[in-house]
Structures are given as C-alpha cells and as structure tokens.
Amino acid sequence: MSIKNRTAAFIMAAMTLTAGMTTAPAAFTGIISAKAEVIAYSKTPAAKTTYTSTDKDITISWDKVSGASGYYIYRWSEKAPAWIRVGTAASSADSYKDTKVGTGMSYKYYVVAYKKSGGKRIMSGRSNEISASTLPSTPEVIAHSEDSNYITVYWERVNCSGYELYYKQGSGEWKLASKINSGETTSADVTGLTSETVYSVKVRAFTKDSNGKLVYSEYSPELEIKTAPDFLYRRSSQALIDRLNSAQLDPGGNTYEECNRQNAEETKQTITISDADMATIKRFVDAHYTSDMTVGDFLDYTVQWLNKNVSYADGVHGPQYSEIWGRSHVDNCFNYKVGQCIQYNSTICAVMRYLGFDARVVQGWRGNSLDNKWQHFWCEVTINGTDYVMDSYNYGTDGDWYFVCATYAETAPYSYNSHYIMRNKLMAPYRAFSMKSENGTLRPV
C-alpha cells in the first residue's frame, strides 16, 4: 500500500475510533483536517464557570490557548435544544458577548479553539460546558390594595421562573415578604403590618440556569404604601384642637408628674420615661403624624386611637391585669394594645411630654357623688394658664366617650359617664341629661 493510501486508511480508522469522543488520542493530534471539523488540535480551552449577564446579553470567558488562531463559541438552549455555533473570537480574545439571546432565559456554552495550518483549520476538543442565564426584565408594580394590617401588591408579568417581594418600614431593614416560584403569579401579600403606617415595597424577578442557580433582575422602583386605619377617626371640634395648637411647646420631655389628688392634700411623684419608651413613642409619632396634621389634630387622633385599639385589661375585655403589670404603660398600649386607665392616660401624657406640652397624670375619682365614686387616672394639660382634661377611656367597656382638651366644667357627665372628683370636690356640676343619637354617638340635648 502506498504511503498516500496508508495515510488515508489511518485517518479513516481514527475517525471511526473517535466517534462520540470529546478529545482525540494523542497519536492522532494534528493530522485531521479542519474542513471536516474533527477533533485534532491538542490544546483545549477551559471555559470559566463564572459569567456576566444583563437582560439582553451574556458574556462568557475562557483561558486563552497558546498558539490558537481563534475560537468558536457554541450554544444550547431549551427552546432550541441543539448545539449551534453562535460566534467566533480572535486569537487575542478570552471572552465573548452573546447578544442573540432572550430575556430571562437559560443557556449552555462551550468553546473550541482552532489553529490555522496550510490553509486549513485544525480544531481542538470542546471545552467544559458552562450554564448561563440572562437576567429577567425588571417587573413594574402596577397596583396595590391595603387593609389595616396587610398590603397586596400587583406587578406586571415578565419572562422568569418566579418573583421575590420585599418590604420595609421607614429606614428599617428590607425583609422578604414572599417568594413565588411561578412566573405566572403576579401578586402577593405583605402581612402582619401596623395600621396607618407607611411601608416601602419592591419586587424582583428571578430565573434559574441549567444548574439551578438563581439569576435576579433589578428591583422595581420602591413604592410607598400606607396601611388603612384600624378605626374610624372622627375629628373633634376645631375649638378643642385650636386649644392644643395654641400651646407653647418645649419638645423632648422625658419625665412627668403623677399627682395623687384623691384626698384634700395633693402628693406627687416624678415618673421618668425610659429610653425604650421614648423610642416607642417616636415610632408611633413617625408612623401616624402625617404632614397634613397640626399637633392638635395628632393628639385628637392619638386619644381616639387609644380609645378604639386598647383592650381593657380586666380578664373579660382583655387579659387579666396581673398579666400586664410588669410592663411599662407605653409598652402595654402601643406594643401590646392592652391596659386600664393608668396605662392609656399615662401614655397620652408621655406623648404630650415628648411633643413638649405641660402635661401630668392625675390620680383621682370618677363618680356620681362624693359618696359614690371609684378610682380613676387621667391626663391633665395646662395651656395658657388653663387646665384641660385629656382622657381616652376605653370604647369596649364604658361606651364611646373620651375628652380632648376639655375644661373640667365641660366634662359634665352623660348618662353613662360620671363626674371627675379630686381634692374631695366634684369638678363639674351635676346635671341630668336626656340623650339623642347623632351620627351614631350619644349626645346631650
């Protein structure tokens, strides 16, 4: 057999033996033509498993092969499950940007080096395969709804494997509210929230590459949403609110006096508001004091908020009083929403001192006469030389009544209310009332 024929036979044998192999035996290196694109170049590139991507392109990279004349890049995808050559790179290149990709899609790649020899191209073995994905498009929040303790967020659908919804309050940490493992689901709830509080939400999409690694889109723009109120706020008389607005304020007070006026002679003790309670008050103020409120509006709102939201700790309407005694008044009312008169009216006083009012807590009596009375605590504030009552009382135990900056003379009782008594004196003259309903609330005729 001639040398030419022996060589041809040797090549045919090599092609037969190496069918299905990813690299050729060393003995065959360099003898198979590039035209047939059969593996022959011994220096196979190593593709890097890390890559970069956007929603419009993927960039892969590899370790350059010395002596290579260039590289071919091959790609596979689920939507086109076949290996196709998608690009060529020069000998100096060690990366390739694939721009012919879809958003939020997964691909596989490998690289082949080639060497030009005598007008032909000799191919290396294929590199290791790497998985890569484009980023999903950034979803856009398109609607929301809210209740007093949850928010529902809706966003546009993008091509992805799922979504993550995040939320935060104020300057707090972002928290994961929900992870949805479906690209078809485009809404989710944020639960366990506080009423009438502003929260920020954002959403991002994710997809999975062929190895199961998650690839995330950019976050949607942050959106602020305020939860609904947990009670129906009815604004009190403007005259009462104007009294509060007329006060000269010295903000930041962290003490108040608790004044015992049950007997003819008054005794006092100074109560210090703890740092933890000051922080709780600040959170409540920041969450509920909106830009369209005056200080009088806010205190009117606060009295009513406590009236409607604090459960009376008597073992019937709320927990046993023994269960709450170990906590501070502010903690009980704002964080646990439980208390009796000393808790909710001391909380009003603490808020007023924080805002700068000359306020105190009074321990006295309520009753129909000096002989028919029971212990009560309320908040008293002095504005321009006049003492006023601030008393939220409790909606669930004694009717829908409260006082916002009322003089003692203005607190004459309704049929279900009674007198303020202190220093052995009825603070409002006794009068009998007939009642009528006005907007669902009993008022004296």
Backbone hydrogen bonds, N-H to C=O, Kabsch-Sander energy under -0.5 kcal/mol:
donor,donor_aa,acceptor,acceptor_aa,energy
6,R,2,S,-2.8
7,T,3,I,-2.3
8,A,4,K,-2.0
9,A,5,N,-2.5
10,F,6,R,-2.3
11,I,7,T,-2.3
12,M,8,A,-2.3
13,A,9,A,-2.3
14,A,10,F,-2.1
15,M,11,I,-2.4
16,T,12,M,-1.9
17,L,13,A,-2.6
18,T,14,A,-1.9
19,A,16,T,-0.9
21,M,18,T,-2.3
28,F,25,P,-1.8
29,T,26,A,-1.3
30,G,40,A,-1.7
31,I,28,F,-1.8
37,E,34,A,-1.2
38,V,33,S,-1.0
40,A,123,M,-3.2
41,Y,123,M,-5.6
44,T,42,S,-1.1
46,A,63,D,-0.6
47,A,45,P,-0.6
48,K,61,S,-2.4
52,T,59,T,-1.9
54,T,57,D,-2.4
58,I,98,D,-1.8
59,T,52,T,-3.1
60,I,58,I,-0.5
60,I,96,Y,-2.3
62,W,94,D,-2.2
63,D,46,A,-2.3
64,K,62,W,-0.5
66,S,64,K,-0.5
68,A,65,V,-1.7
69,S,114,Y,-2.7
70,G,114,Y,-1.2
71,Y,89,A,-2.6
72,Y,112,V,-3.0
73,I,87,G,-2.7
74,Y,110,Y,-2.7
75,R,84,I,-2.7
76,W,108,K,-2.2
77,S,80,A,-1.1
78,E,106,S,-0.6
82,A,80,A,-3.2
84,I,75,R,-2.3
84,I,82,A,-0.5
86,V,73,I,-2.4
86,V,84,I,-0.6
87,G,73,I,-1.3
89,A,71,Y,-2.6
91,S,69,S,-0.8
93,A,90,A,-1.4
96,Y,60,I,-2.4
98,D,58,I,-3.6
98,D,96,Y,-0.6
99,T,97,K,-0.7
101,V,99,T,-1.0
104,G,135,L,-1.3
105,M,102,G,-0.9
107,Y,132,A,-3.3
108,K,76,W,-2.3
109,Y,130,I,-2.2
110,Y,74,Y,-1.6
112,V,72,Y,-2.4
113,A,125,G,-0.5
114,Y,70,G,-2.2
115,K,122,I,-2.4
117,S,120,K,-3.3
120,K,117,S,-1.4
122,I,115,K,-3.3
122,I,120,K,-0.5
123,M,38,V,-0.6
123,M,121,R,-0.5
124,S,113,A,-3.0
125,G,41,Y,-0.7
126,R,22,T,-0.7
127,S,111,V,-2.5
130,I,109,Y,-2.1
132,A,107,Y,-2.5
134,T,105,M,-2.3
135,L,54,T,-2.1
142,I,154,Y,-1.9
143,A,154,Y,-1.5
145,S,152,T,-2.1
147,D,150,Y,-2.8
151,I,190,V,-2.1
152,T,145,S,-3.1
153,V,188,A,-2.8
154,Y,143,A,-2.6
155,W,186,T,-2.2
156,E,140,E,-2.3
160,C,158,V,-0.8
161,S,206,F,-2.8
162,G,206,F,-1.6
163,Y,180,I,-2.0
164,E,204,R,-2.6
165,L,178,S,-2.8
166,Y,202,K,-2.9
167,Y,175,K,-2.2
168,K,200,S,-1.8
170,G,168,K,-0.5
170,G,198,V,-0.7
172,G,169,Q,-2.3
175,K,167,Y,-2.8
177,A,165,L,-2.9
177,A,175,K,-0.6
178,S,165,L,-1.6
180,I,163,Y,-2.9
181,N,179,K,-0.6
182,S,180,I,-0.8
186,T,184,E,-0.5
188,A,153,V,-1.7
190,V,151,I,-2.9
191,T,189,D,-0.5
193,L,149,N,-2.6
196,E,228,A,-1.3
197,T,194,T,-0.7
199,Y,225,I,-3.1
200,S,168,K,-2.8
201,V,223,L,-2.3
202,K,166,Y,-1.8
204,R,164,E,-2.0
206,F,162,G,-2.4
207,T,215,V,-2.3
209,D,213,K,-2.4
212,G,209,D,-2.3
215,V,207,T,-3.0
217,S,205,A,-2.9
220,S,203,V,-2.5
223,L,201,V,-2.2
225,I,199,Y,-3.2
227,T,197,T,-2.3
228,A,147,D,-2.0
233,Y,231,F,-0.9
234,R,232,L,-0.6
235,R,233,Y,-0.6
241,I,237,S,-1.9
242,D,238,Q,-2.8
243,R,239,A,-1.4
244,L,240,L,-1.4
245,N,241,I,-2.2
246,S,242,D,-1.3
246,S,243,R,-0.6
247,A,244,L,-1.2
249,L,247,A,-0.6
250,D,356,G,-1.7
252,G,354,Y,-2.7
253,G,353,R,-1.8
256,Y,271,I,-2.1
258,E,269,Q,-3.0
259,C,257,E,-0.7
259,C,361,V,-3.4
260,N,258,E,-0.6
260,N,267,T,-3.0
261,R,259,C,-0.8
261,R,363,Q,-2.8
267,T,260,N,-1.7
269,Q,258,E,-1.4
271,I,256,Y,-3.5
273,I,254,N,-3.5
274,S,272,T,-0.6
278,M,274,S,-2.5
279,A,275,D,-2.2
280,T,276,A,-2.0
281,I,277,D,-2.7
282,K,278,M,-2.4
283,R,279,A,-2.1
284,F,280,T,-2.2
285,V,281,I,-2.8
286,D,282,K,-3.1
287,A,283,R,-2.0
288,H,284,F,-2.0
289,Y,285,V,-2.7
290,T,288,H,-1.1
293,M,290,T,-1.9
298,F,294,T,-2.4
299,L,295,V,-2.1
300,D,296,G,-2.3
301,Y,297,D,-2.6
302,T,298,F,-2.7
303,V,299,L,-2.5
304,Q,300,D,-1.8
305,W,301,Y,-2.7
306,L,302,T,-2.4
307,N,303,V,-2.1
308,K,304,Q,-2.2
309,N,305,W,-2.1
310,V,306,L,-1.7
311,S,309,N,-0.6
311,S,337,K,-2.7
313,A,339,G,-1.8
314,D,312,Y,-1.9
315,G,319,P,-1.5
323,E,320,Q,-1.5
324,I,321,Y,-1.3
325,W,321,Y,-1.0
327,R,324,I,-1.7
332,N,328,S,-2.4
333,C,329,H,-2.2
334,F,330,V,-2.7
335,N,330,V,-0.6
335,N,331,D,-1.7
336,Y,331,D,-1.4
337,K,332,N,-0.8
338,V,332,N,-2.0
339,G,311,S,-1.8
343,Q,340,Q,-0.8
344,Y,340,Q,-2.2
345,N,341,C,-2.1
346,S,342,I,-1.1
347,T,343,Q,-1.8
348,I,344,Y,-1.7
349,C,345,N,-2.0
350,A,346,S,-2.6
351,V,347,T,-2.4
352,M,348,I,-2.5
353,R,349,C,-2.6
354,Y,350,A,-2.2
355,L,351,V,-2.0
356,G,352,M,-1.0
357,F,352,M,-3.2
359,A,357,F,-1.4
360,R,380,E,-2.3
361,V,257,E,-2.6
362,V,378,W,-3.2
363,Q,259,C,-3.4
364,G,362,V,-0.7
364,G,376,H,-2.9
365,W,421,I,-2.4
366,R,374,W,-2.6
367,G,419,H,-1.5
368,N,372,N,-1.6
369,S,372,N,-1.3
372,N,369,S,-0.7
374,W,366,R,-2.9
376,H,364,G,-1.7
378,W,362,V,-1.9
379,C,390,M,-1.8
380,E,360,R,-2.7
381,V,388,Y,-2.2
382,T,358,D,-2.4
383,I,381,V,-0.6
383,I,386,T,-2.6
386,T,383,I,-1.7
388,Y,381,V,-2.7
389,V,406,A,-3.5
390,M,379,C,-2.9
391,D,403,F,-2.1
395,Y,307,N,-2.4
397,T,394,N,-1.3
398,D,394,N,-1.5
399,G,395,Y,-0.6
401,W,399,G,-1.6
403,F,391,D,-2.7
405,C,389,V,-0.6
405,C,403,F,-0.5
406,A,389,V,-1.7
410,E,407,T,-0.7
411,T,408,Y,-1.3
412,A,409,A,-0.6
417,N,414,Y,-1.5
419,H,367,G,-2.1
421,I,365,W,-2.9
422,M,425,K,-2.0
423,R,261,R,-3.5
425,K,422,M,-0.8
427,M,420,Y,-3.0
436,K,443,R,-1.9
438,E,441,T,-2.5
441,T,438,E,-1.6
443,R,436,K,-2.5
445,V,434,S,-2.1
